[in-house]
Amino acid sequence: MPTDAPGEHAPAPPVGPTTPVISVSRGQVLITGTGFLPNCPVTVRVTSTGEDIVDYLTYISDAEGYLSAALPETAITQTGHIAVTDNRPDPAGDGGLLWSNTVTATTP
């Protein structure tokens, strides 16, 4: 019967929620991201700099937890800060949501 020698395998990493990661492309604002719950509604938060305006848009991640979301042309008027959540609780927070990184998008 085969047995593993001590120290032969690295310990498995801890299992827990990973923070989703997004990026944005110029021109038409296209948000792409990974690490979301599969087939899950996600909320895109767009904060407009200098205008005190926050918009929330809803999209759905695909079966692998990937997001590809084209924002409406009017979503960002000059400079916007974009973050996305799939509404999981933040395990390191005080009851808040787990948000992706925040990216900055500007209109041409």
Backbone torsions as a table, in degrees:
resi	resn	phi	psi	omega
1	MET	NA	123.9	-177.8
2	PRO	-72.4	144.7	175.3
3	THR	-131.1	152.6	177.2
4	ASP	-85.6	137.8	175.2
5	ALA	-75.2	145.6	179.0
6	PRO	-57.6	138.2	177.2
7	GLY	78.5	4.2	-176.8
8	GLU	-74.6	-29.1	-178.1
9	HIS	-118.7	141.4	175.4
10	ALA	-74.2	147.4	178.7
11	PRO	-65.6	147.5	179.3
12	ALA	-68.7	142.8	177.3
13	PRO	-66.9	153.9	179.4
14	PRO	-64.5	143.5	179.9
15	VAL	-93.0	129.7	179.2
16	GLY	-174.9	174.0	-178.0
17	PRO	-67.8	136.7	173.6
18	THR	-101.2	150.4	179.4
19	THR	-75.1	127.9	176.4
20	PRO	-62.4	151.8	-179.6
21	VAL	-124.7	133.5	179.9
22	ILE	-125.0	161.8	170.2
23	SER	-141.5	166.3	-177.8
24	VAL	-136.9	143.1	177.7
25	SER	-106.4	153.3	-179.0
26	ARG	-77.6	-179.7	-175.6
27	GLY	76.6	-124.5	171.3
28	GLN	-67.7	129.5	-176.0
29	VAL	-74.3	109.9	179.7
30	LEU	-116.1	119.3	178.3
31	ILE	-96.0	129.0	172.0
32	THR	-123.8	146.7	-178.0
33	GLY	-162.2	160.2	178.8
34	THR	-132.0	164.1	175.4
35	GLY	91.7	12.2	178.0
36	PHE	-88.6	162.2	173.7
37	LEU	-63.4	141.2	-178.4
38	PRO	-67.7	143.7	176.5
39	ASN	48.5	47.2	-172.3
40	CYS	-125.1	141.6	172.5
41	PRO	-63.0	135.9	176.0
42	VAL	-122.7	147.4	-179.7
43	THR	-108.5	124.5	176.9
44	VAL	-98.7	124.6	178.3
45	ARG	-106.1	123.9	177.8
46	VAL	-117.0	116.6	178.2
47	THR	-107.3	122.0	-179.1
48	SER	-89.5	124.7	-178.7
49	THR	-66.3	133.3	175.4
50	GLY	78.3	-3.2	-177.0
51	GLU	-115.9	-4.9	-177.7
52	ASP	52.3	39.1	179.7
53	ILE	-116.7	132.2	175.3
54	VAL	-126.3	123.9	177.1
55	ASP	-112.4	146.0	176.6
56	TYR	-122.3	129.0	178.4
57	LEU	-124.0	147.8	-178.9
58	THR	-113.3	134.1	175.5
59	TYR	-132.8	-178.6	178.7
60	ILE	-128.6	133.0	174.8
61	SER	-74.1	160.4	179.7
62	ASP	-87.6	-173.4	-174.7
63	ALA	-63.9	-19.9	178.3
64	GLU	-101.6	5.7	180.0
65	GLY	81.8	22.2	179.8
66	TYR	-96.8	144.9	178.4
67	LEU	-121.9	133.0	171.1
68	SER	-135.7	108.6	-173.1
69	ALA	-134.4	118.2	174.6
70	ALA	-86.9	122.9	179.0
71	LEU	-80.0	150.4	174.1
72	PRO	-60.8	149.6	-178.2
73	GLU	-56.7	-29.7	-177.2
74	THR	-87.0	1.5	-176.8
75	ALA	-67.7	-31.8	-178.9
76	ILE	-127.4	121.3	-177.8
77	THR	-92.6	-36.3	176.3
78	GLN	-135.7	-77.0	177.7
79	THR	-126.8	130.4	179.3
80	GLY	-129.0	147.4	175.9
81	HIS	-108.2	125.8	-171.9
82	ILE	-118.5	133.0	173.0
83	ALA	-140.3	156.1	-175.6
84	VAL	-133.2	143.4	174.7
85	THR	-134.2	149.1	171.6
86	ASP	-102.9	17.0	173.8
87	ASN	72.5	18.3	170.9
88	ARG	-73.8	147.9	174.2
89	PRO	-70.8	145.7	177.4
90	ASP	-80.1	114.8	-176.6
91	PRO	-65.6	-21.1	-179.6
92	ALA	-99.2	-0.1	-175.9
93	GLY	-99.2	-176.5	179.7
94	ASP	-104.6	57.9	178.4
95	GLY	88.1	4.9	179.1
96	GLY	-86.4	-177.2	-179.2
97	LEU	-91.4	156.5	174.6
98	LEU	-85.1	112.4	-178.4
99	TRP	-105.4	154.7	173.9
100	SER	-71.7	-179.8	168.7
101	ASN	-61.9	161.8	176.9
102	THR	-102.8	130.5	176.9
103	VAL	-115.1	154.8	179.3
104	THR	-107.7	133.7	177.7
105	ALA	-126.7	141.1	176.8
106	THR	-124.2	150.8	176.2
107	THR	-84.9	148.2	-178.7
108	PRO	-67.2	NA	NA
